[in-house]
Amino acid sequence: MTNCNREGILGVILAGGKSRRFGESDKFFQKLNGETLLSRVIERISTQVDMLIINSNSERKKFSEYPYDIIQDTIPGYAGPLAGILTGMEWALEYLPEYKWVVTFAADAPFIPLDCVDKMHNTAINDDANIVCAASGGRTHPVCALWQTQLSKPLRIAITQENIRKIDTWTESQNLSIVEFPIEPFDPFFNINHLEDLVQAEKISKLFRD
């Protein structure tokens, strides 16, 4: 656990999907310049949070080299990233009840800004927001966001009773703020959906030595 000069924030890496567009399961184990995508994400966010867990529906033994709790969705059936966000909230409420915030990141976004959590948390305090979402190039990235844990009950209702699956559909009814990040020299929220994206990420990594 990292000592941070702010209220407790739980980091949750969302690695619960089926990687359909990539063509292989568990794309977060793909290598980027010799390092798995998951390892790169962990490296970039572990120092920004007070504790870190991984949300995944894959077999836990696949994560044997990672010293983090692997938490399956609390809602079965691959209900999408909202289910992973809910899982992080409910885990925090059960095991870290003193923590007010959960921050989520995609396991396939290897260039997450190193000041991302602080910027989102500062915005949450200044705006009195209960959700802060990252954006770049005029486009929001709802998977990369800061969430108050008290939202767990309404989020569970939204997923299980209202059948909401898209993050934006739910957050538009909440007290949401947006933090814009620069896209020069590259978009820090570039994510890997296809094999060609991995090739592009390798070029970015080598050119800018992120």
N, C-alpha and C positions, 0 to 999 in steps of 0.2 A: 504494500500500500504506500502510495506517495503522499508525503506531507504537503498540503496545499493551504495557502492562506485565504481560504474561503470555505463556505458551507460545503458539506460532503456532496460529491458528484460521483455517481456510478457510471462508468463507461460500459456500453454494450455494443459489441461488434455483431452485426446482423449477417449471419452466414447460414440462413435457414432455407434458402430457395433451392430449386432443382437445376439451375443453370441451363435451362432449355436453349436459350439463344446461343450459348457458348458451344454447345455440342457435346460437352463432357460434364459429368457430375462433379461437384466440389471444385469448381473452377478456382476457388481461393487458395488451393494447393498448387496451382500453376506457378512456375518460376518466372520471376522478373529479374534479369541480371543476377541469377544465382540464388535469389531469395524468394520464398513463397509470397504471394500477394497478402495472405493473412499475416505473415511475419512482418511485412512492411507496414501494414496498417497498425499492428500492435506497437511497433517501434515508434510510430508517429504520435499515437494517442496515449500510450501508457503513462507518459510523464505529465499529461494534461488532466488526468482524473485521479480520484482518490482510491478507486478500486475498479477492476476490470473483469468482465465476464464475457463469454462467447455464447451467443444464441445460435444453435444449430440443431437440425433434425437428423444429421448424419451420425453414423456410429461413433461413440465416444472414443473408441480405441484409436481412431484416426488422428485424434488430437493429443496423443500420448506425450508428444514433445513440448506441449504447451502447458505451463503451470497455472491454468485458469479453470474455473468451473465452467463446464459445458452444459448449458441449460436448453432443454427442448421447449418448443412452443407449448404454452399452457392450453391453447386451443388446437385440437387436432385437425389434420386434413390440409396442411399447407395453405393456411389462410392469408398468406402474404406478409409483407413487412409490418403491417399494423399489429399482427399477432406477435411478432418479435418484439415490437416496442412495448406492447402490453405485458409480455413475459418479463421484460426488464423491469418495468414498473412494479409488478407484483412480487418479483424476487427481492427488489429493494425494500418494499414495504414489509416483507416477512423477515429478511435477514439484516437489513440496515435501516431500521425504522427512523433513525435520526437523520437519514439522508433525504433531502428535499428534491433533488434533481437526478434525472437519468439523461445521459447524452448518448445518442445512437449514431453509428457509422456503418457504412456498407463495407463488407469484407473485400470488395473488388475495386476500391478507390485508393490507390497507393500513394497519392500525393497530397493527402489531407494537410491543411495548414497547421503549423506547429503552435499557432496562437488561436486556433479555432474555438476551443472551449472557453477561453477567457473572454473572447469577443462576444460570444453568444450569451455567456453568463452576465457580463456587464450590461448588455442590451436588455436582458430579462429584468435586471434590477432597475435600470433607468426607465424602462417602459412599463414596469409592473406587469410584464407579460407572463403567461404560464407556458407558452411554447415559443421558441426562437428557432427559426429555420435558416440554414445557410443558402446563399445564392451566389451566382457568378455569371457574368455575361448576360444579365437580365433574366436568368433562368433559375428557378428555385430548385433545391435539392432536398426534398422532404425527408429522405432517409437520414440525412445529416442534420440532426436537430437536437435541441435541449428541451426536455419535458419535465413538468412538475409531476411528482409521483402521485399527487392527489387526483390526477386525471384518470387513474386506473379504472375506477368504477364506471364513469360515463363511456370510456373507451371500450370496456368489455360489453356494455350494452349495445354500443354502436356495431360491434363486430357480430355478436351472437344474436341480437334481436332485430337490428336494422340491416344486417347483411352488408355493411359497408366494408369495402376492401381497399379502396384508393385513399391514400393518406390525405391528399388535398381535399377530398370530399369531406373528411371529418374535421380537419384543422380550420377550414374556412368558418366554422361555427364557434371557434374557440378564440381566446385572447392571444392572437399570434403576432409576432414581430419577425422581421426579416433582416439578416445581416448580409450585406453584399461584400464579396471578396474579389480582388482584381484578377483578371485572366491573363495578365502579362507577367512573365514570359510564356506561361502556359496556364491552362485552367486547372486549379488545384483539386477540382472535384471530378476530373476526368476518370471515368470508370471503365472497367473491362467487361464488355458484353459479348464480343466476338473475338475470334483468334487474331484478326487484323488489328483490333484494339490493343492487344498485347504487344504486337510488333511496334505500334506507335508509342506505347508506354515505354518500351525499351529505348527508343530514340530519345524521348523526352528525358529519361533518367540519365542517359549518357551525355546528352548535350548540356544539361543544366546541373548535373551532379546534385540532384535534390537530396 
